[in-house]
Amino acid sequence: MTTEHFDIIVIGTGGVGSSALFHSAKRGAKVLGLDRFPPAHDRGSSHGQTRLIRQAYFEHPDYVPLLLRAYELWEELQSGFEEQLYFETGVLEAGPVDGELVPGVLQSAAEHDLDVEHLTPHEAHARWPQYWIPEHYGVVFERRAGFLMVERCVQAHLDGAIQAGATIRTGVEVQGWQPFGSHPQQGYAVTVDGQLITADKLIITAGAWSPTLLPDIAGKFQILRKPLHWFTADENTYGTDTGCPSFLFEVPEGHFYGFTAHDGRGVKAAKHSGGGVVADPLNVDRSLDESERGEVQNFLRRYLPDVDADSPEDHTVCMYTMSPDSHFVIDRLKLFPGVAFACGLSGHGFKFTSAIGELLALLALDENVPYQLELFAADRFESG
Ligand SMILES: Cc1cc2nc3c(=O)[nH]c(=O)nc-3n(C[C@H](O)[C@H](O)[C@H](O)COP(=O)(O)OP(=O)(O)OC[C@H]3O[C@@H](n4cnc5c(N)ncnc54)[C@H](O)[C@@H]3O)c2cc1C
């Protein structure tokens, strides 16, 4: 029996995998993408209408070069796609002056010479009366920030990949993979619904299912259940085209974020911190938890008082794949250097997916990677 053979197989064609597929195909590789679910589905981590994108990264200044590349690549992707992918609403960030968020944003902006405005709460309120901000908080406004339409971005990458010659198969489950031949460099065999397909290289981008496909590092990750909520809001006050920014707040109850009212769906808001542990990502509980929604409603009543927090419109449930330090893991497997992967994006990875997909394609094709990858190295969790 002959098996099919590809230059690269990408396992998982969600946020990161769709981009890896696109960039691999664009570089001329014969590439196959495999996914259990159809394109831009709502069963993993890349759904729910919108994702924040911003540059002055409070999480760590070392993300900024990758972010700047992500911005370039989103723009390039837009030029070949009809529907708008990115809305530059600006993002308002507020929190304690000695907290994690505002000092982190200012540090990243200073290190990378990024354009941010540092405001007093009074100045911010005068400009955007839609927000109430405690007097002792620091406030930063990033103009070059806003949101990406998440499902459209995945679809745009997949469309581009197909145009560049990629093969995509969905509705298929990858049961596992193994090196074939006497030396790992010879290639890899992937078991898909009981059949073997081979490739010179693998890219594993399986999101919340990564631990099952990357057993070496499996025990390090925790999957969290993350609900998103939409609320009724006046489009003239909180609408995307009104000059109202999207937001990220650090408050005593945790980190909360949200988006201007868009496409008639109201303001979307969520809590970034916390979340229940998911034992089986295929069977995550998607029902509404009133107490979780109550936390978001209390946040809105206080800080976005003109949103109708008592009129919830919709909710959906998504998953974060948390690494131990909340930083990404993007690397090759030590024992099998032909396997590149990205996982543990820890709830802040979507904005980067255009650039992470390119990076994975470069790793798989043994091309030069123009970034420092120490922050993302898998061996940082090894003891000793
Ligand atoms: C509620 C929420 C809000 C977020 N907000 C933001 C934000 O504002 N800004 C931001 O930058 N990031 C945000 N993120 C994070 C970001 O969305 C994720 O980091 C990113 O989408 C993860 O992409 P992924 O490709 O790793 O996972 P996914 O998109 O889930 O892709 C994994 C794919 O692998 C497939 N797969 C897995 N195992 C198998 C198998 N065995 N066989 C076949 N297919 C398989 C799955 O079906 C899936 O399609 C948020 C995440 C959530 C959940």
The ligand as a Gaussian input file, in Angstrom:
#p B3LYP/6-31G(d) Opt

LIG

0 1
 C      -12.370000      33.686000      25.441000
 C      -11.052000      33.951000      24.796000
 C      -10.667000      35.261000      24.592000
 C       -9.434000      35.532000      24.013000
 N       -9.081000      36.841000      23.773000
 C       -7.928000      37.114000      23.126000
 C       -7.633000      38.450000      22.756000
 O       -8.420000      39.375000      22.987000
 N       -6.471000      38.672000      22.079000
 C       -5.606000      37.667000      21.775000
 O       -4.570000      37.944000      21.162000
 N       -5.870000      36.384000      22.118000
 C       -7.002000      36.093000      22.774000
 N       -7.314000      34.799000      23.090000
 C       -6.348000      33.727000      22.825000
 C       -6.399000      33.227000      21.410000
 O       -7.712000      33.249000      20.902000
 C       -5.810000      31.824000      21.364000
 O       -4.512000      31.888000      21.929000
 C       -5.692000      31.299000      19.960000
 O       -6.900000      31.474000      19.261000
 C       -5.309000      29.830000      20.012000
 O       -5.194000      29.305000      18.701000
 P       -4.747000      27.795000      18.499000
 O       -4.486000      27.631000      17.060000
 O       -3.679000      27.458000      19.473000
 O       -6.025000      26.921000      18.938000
 P       -7.333000      26.584000      18.083000
 O       -7.734000      27.738000      17.268000
 O       -8.313000      26.010000      19.039000
 O       -6.832000      25.478000      17.070000
 C       -6.505000      24.154000      17.435000
 C       -7.071000      23.249000      16.357000
 O       -6.537000      21.953000      16.468000
 C       -7.545000      21.029000      16.128000
 N       -7.169000      19.721000      16.695000
 C       -6.699000      19.498000      17.942000
 N       -6.415000      18.201000      18.119000
 C       -6.715000      17.589000      16.966000
 C       -6.649000      16.222000      16.533000
 N       -6.206000      15.257000      17.344000
 N       -7.052000      15.929000      15.286000
 C       -7.501000      16.904000      14.435000
 N       -7.576000      18.205000      14.804000
 C       -7.194000      18.539000      16.050000
 C       -8.792000      21.634000      16.757000
 O       -9.983000      21.110000      16.203000
 C       -8.586000      23.100000      16.469000
 O       -9.192000      23.506000      15.258000
 C       -8.553000      34.477000      23.660000
 C       -8.953000      33.155000      23.864000
 C      -10.197000      32.891000      24.407000
 C      -10.597000      31.474000      24.623000

